[in-house]
């Protein structure tokens, strides 16, 4: 039997699908994932400026959604209710 056939045969066994979990420091009993744990203080890269820009973008998305909702509701583009959100 060629080697690639035997390799395919081992991939079809359910035991070959079992993954060993990465070690976790947050919940060592296996109920945590390394990607979902809080980032240690020394490894954090976001600054205050990143949070300010992120919140500004969130506010802009909210304003655009509110404006489009008012336009769908029937407010005209030049109406006071739409101009209020510009």
Buried (B, 14 or more C-beta within 10 A) or exposed (E): EEEEEEEEEEEEEEEEEEEEEEEBEEEEEEEBEEEEEEEEEEEEEEEEEEEEEEEEEEEEEEEEEBBEEBBEEEBEEEEEBBEEBE
